[in-house]
Structure formats: C-alpha cells, structure tokens
C-alpha cells in the first residue's frame, strides 16, 4: 500500500444524487452513483451512496450522509446542483467541484458570458432579451438575431437551471416558435450563433497539479468531413491558443474545478471562440469531463481521487488524499 492510503481510508465520501420523478433518469442516477462509489472504493476510500429526497431544506439536509466530502453523481439540472451546494454549505461539508458561487454563476449564462467578455475572452456571438422586451418589439429582435447570428442559431434560456433545453432554429418561423417556447418557462432568452467548424473541450480539475488543463477535440461543431490536421496535437498553435483562452476564462470565473469550457474553430480561420462553459459538469465516467482526462492519460479513479483531494484541501484539511493502491 502506498503512502497516503491510510488517509484515504479515513476520509468518508458521500456519493449523492437527488431522487428524480422520471423513472429512466432515476435509474441512470443510481447506476452513475454505483459506478462512482466503486471507483472511489478502488482508490481506498470509504464511499457510501445516498439518495436525497425532493423536498424542503430540512428534509434534504436530514438525508445527507455523514461524510467529509460529497460527490454528486449523475446528470442534474443547475437548479438541483444549486440546492446541493447550498445544503452542503449549511452543513459545512466539502463538495468536490461544486461551490455555491460556481453553481449560481454556472446557471446564469448571460452573467457568465458578460464576465468573459469583460476579460476579453474570444466568444461566439450572442444576444439576450427579456419577455417584456420581446412583447414590446418582437420584430426588432427577430431581425437583430437574423442579422447578427444568422441561421442556424441556438435559442435557450438565460437561466440554465430552469430545466428548459435549448433549440436550434433554421428559419424565422422556427426562431419565433423557439423564443416563445422558452418564454413559457422563463423570463430571459439567450440566443447564440452556431459556429461552423470543429469543437474542443478544455477540462479543469482532475489534473495532478492545481490549475492543470486537459484539451480534447469533440468533433465537428457542424457536419463536415473529419480533418486530422485540426486536432490539437501537443504543443501545436491550436492547442496553445485553447489553453491560453482557457486560463483566461477560468481565472475570470474564479473556477477551481472541475469545470469545462467548449471552444470552436470556425471554418477557414485559425482563431478560437468560446461557445459554452459548464462550471458544474457531470463527474461520472460517461461525462465529457471524464472523457477529456482519459484522453490525457488519467484514469477515472485517479481523476476522482484528485478531485476529492482538492476538495479536502480547500476545506482546510491539507495532507489528505494521497495515492492509493494501483
């Protein structure tokens, strides 16, 4: 047993997920929690799984397991993640990669975009407006989106915690219908251009050192033949540009990880544009965060161990989370 294994055994890990009313989603969350717990146990941690009820704060906090570090398992809405972060803060329990500020900022996509714009992080084009603005002059906003964003464009809620999915509009009829559908659930729309090019993901949290970033190509952002030359090989100008933009964005968002940034390189251009950010990514083995780090040579169990170690140390308990058995 390597040095640090005893410390791993002393740290109690609570793998948690919120009960879902959807049976299929509930099953996926259970499977994700079981898989995550097995990976953590393989790293020498005492990990228990706990399903949290959908209810008031007292009911949920009473169900949170006695643990030193919590890890959310499965895909949750931003609203659910904000609740988890708030409950953990009240209980004084560290949550790997889920801070209250990050959960709130990650849900407000307009605020996130504007913060990045203030730090001059290159981004894809976007427009935002409220329901009252739309009712006053919908024709103006339709024309503005057509001229600025073009077709196809993505129409989604500014608050990603509202549970409404983004839609793609290929013409004015679809654009108007998508906007009106979003306004049935929330009060502000975020419209974004669709960048025709290749897409990449940059992951923070999971590296051996704090602030380490892994980059991976996700594939075309718009249907086109694969281009091996577009892949960000180590040390290439493209990878260097993505890492540079990622460091600037993560610093602007004060992200400590885990977090994901998504970039695209427009066809025929060498510049990199940020298209989205996820400050509360799915940490399971099937998520993009895990895929990016696996591509960089970090196994899933090791990635989780590093996330636990970072949460433990940020909670003011340094020295824990050393290497476990291989």
N, C-alpha and C positions, 0 to 999 in steps of 0.2 A: 504494500500500500504506500502510495507516495505521500510526501509531506503535504498536509492540508486536508487529508481525507477525514481525520477526526473532527476538524472544524466543520466540514460539510455535514457530517452526521449530527452535529449539534444544532444546525440551522433547520428550523421547521418550515417547510414550504407548503403553502395552501394553494392548490390549483383550483381556481374558482370559475364558475360560469353562471349566468343568470338564466333561470328557467324560461323557456320560450313557449308561447301558446301554439306555435307551429310544430307539429309532430316531427316533420322531416328535419327542421332546424334544430329541434331539441336533441334528436339522435346524433346529428353532426357535432353538436357541442359536447355531448357525452363522450363520443369517440375521440374528439380532439383532446379532452381533458385526460382521458385514459392514456392516450399516446404520450402526452406531455409528462404525466406523472411517471410513466415507465422510463422515459429518457432521463428525468431527474434522479430517479432511484438508481439508474445505471451510473450516475455521476456521484453516488454516495450520499444523496440527500434523503431525508425522511419527508416524503411528499404524500399529502392526503388530498382527496378530491372532495369538493363541497359544491352542491348546487344551491344557489341563492334564490329565494322566492322573489316574485314581482310584487312588491308591496311598499308599505311606508318604511321610512328610515329605521324605525325601531325593529320592525320585523327582519329587515335585511341585516342590520348590524348584529342582531342577535344570532344570526345564522353564519356569520363569518367565522371560519375556523380559527382556533388559537394557533397563530403562526408568526414567524419572524418576517417572512417575505411572502407576498401574494403574487401569483401569476394568472392573469386572465387567459382562459382557453377558449378557442373557437372564435367565430366572427360575431361581433356585437355592433350594434349601432353606436354612433357617437354619443347619443343621449344615455345609453346604458353605461358606456365607459365613463362618462362624466359622473354618473351616480357611484360607480365603483371607486373612482378616485376620491370622491367626497367622503364616502363611508370609510375608506382606508385612512384618510387624513384624520377623521374624528377619532378613530381607534388607535391612531399612532402606529400603523403597520406600513412598512415599506411595500410598494408595489413596483415590480420590475417593469420599468418603461412606461409607467402611467402616473404622471404628476397632474394635480388638479389644474394648474395653469396650462399645461400642454393639452389636456383633454378639452378645455374650453376653447383655446386658440385653434386646435385642430378641427373643432366643429364650425367655427366662424370662418368660412372660406374667403369671404371678402376681406376681413381684417387680415387674414394670413397673406393674401395677395398684396394688399396695400403695404404691409410691413416689408415684404420682399421688394416691392417697387421702391420703397424709401431707401433701401440699401443697394439699389441699382442691380438687383439680380435679374438677368435677362429672362423674360417670361413670354409665354404665348399671350395673344390679345384677349381681353375680356371686357365685358360690360355688365353693369348691375343696376337694378332699379327696383322700386317698391311697388306694391299693389296699387297704392293711391296714385303714384306717378303714371302707371300703366293705364289706369282708368281715365286719367285726365287727357292723355295723348298717346294712345297705343300706336297710332300710325307713325308717329315720330320715332318711337323705339324700334318698331319693325324696320323702318328704313335705316336707322343707325346701325342695327345689328347686321343687316344685309350688306351695307357699305363697308363696315369695319371688320366684321368677322367672316363674311361670305358663307357659302354653303359647301359642304355640310358644317353645321355648328352644333355644339352641345349646350343643352338647356337644363339647368339643375337648380336646386335650392341653395341659397347662400348659407343656410344652416344645415350642415350635413348630418346633424343629429335629429332632424325631423322625420327621417325614415323614408323620404321620397327619393326615388332613383332619378338620375339624370337621363335625358332622352336626346337622341340625335335627330336634327331636323334637316331635310334635304331641300325644302322649298318653303315659300311663305305660309302656305296652308299648314304644314307640319309645325313650323315655327310658332305660329299663333296658337295652335292647339296645345303644344308643349308648354308654352308660357302659362296659358290658362289652367292647365292641369296642375302645374306647380303651385299656382296661387290658391288652389283648393286646399293645400296643406300648410302653406307658409306664406309670409308676407314679403319676402325678397327673393328675386331671381338672380342667378349668376349665369351669364351667357359667355361661352368660351369658343374660340376658334378651334378647328380641328387641324392640327399640323400634319401636312402630308410629308412623311419622312420615316425615320426609324426611331424607335423608342428605347430608352435606357432607364435603369433604376439604380439609385445610389442609396446604400443602406448604412445607417449609423447604429452603433450598439451591437455588440456581438464580436467585436474585434478584440485582439489581445491587449491593445492599448486604448485608453480613453481617447475618443475623437477619431479613431481609425475608421476609414470609409471603404466599403467594397462597392464595385461597379459591375453591372452586368447588362448585356443587351437583352431586351424583352422581345424584340421582333419589330416588324413594320408597324408604324402608327397609322399607316394607310396601306391597303392591299397593294403589294408590288413584289417583284421577284427578289429573293434574298441576295444580299450583296456582302460577301465575306469581308471586303475591304472596309465596310462601315463598322465592323466590330471593334470595340475599344481595346485593342491589344495593349498590354502593359507598357507604359511609358509613351504611348502614342500621343500626338497632339490632341486627338479627340478625348482620350481618357484624361489627359491633363486638364483640359477645359472643363470637363464634367466635374472633376474633383475640385477645381478652383471655384466653380459656381456652387457646388455642394457645401464647401466650407463656409462660403459667404452666407449662404441661405441658412445653414444650421446655426451659425453664430447669430444671425439676425433674429431667429426664432428662439434662441437660447435653448436649443434642443440638446439633451444629453443622451438621448437614445433610449430604447430603439425608435427609429424613425425612418421613413422612406421619402425620397424625392424622385420625381419622374421627369425625365427630360426627353426632348425630341430634337433631331437634327433635320431641318427642312430640306426637301429635295433640292439638289443643286447648290446647297450652301454648306459652309463649314461651321457656322455658328451653332450654339446650343441654346435651346429655350426650355425653361422650366414650365411644365404643364400641370403639375399637381404635387401635393405634399400630403403625407399621411403621418401624423405625429403619434398615432395610436395604432400601429399596424397589428395584424394578426400574427401572433408569435408561434403558431403551430407549424408542424413540419410541412404542411401543404401550402403555407403562405409564401408571399413573394419575399418577405424578409429572410426566411429560412433558405429559399432558393438562391438568393444573391450570395449569402455567406457560404452555402455549399459550393457554389461556383468558384468562390475564392479559396476553397480548400478547408473550410471549417465545418465539422460535423455538427448535426443538430444538437446532440447532447452537450458538446463543448460550448456551442453558442448560448444555450440556456444557462450553463454554469457561469459563463461570463456575465450574463445579464443579472443573475442572482447576486454575483459578487459585487457588481456595480451598484445595485440597489442597496445591498447590505452596507457598503462603504459610504454611500450617500446618506444613509440613515445615521452615520456617525459611529459605525462599528467596523473599523478597519481591521484587516488581517484575516478576515474570513473568506471562504470560497476558494481555497487553494485547489490545486489539481487533485483529481480523484483517480481511481484506478482506470486504466485504459480498457 
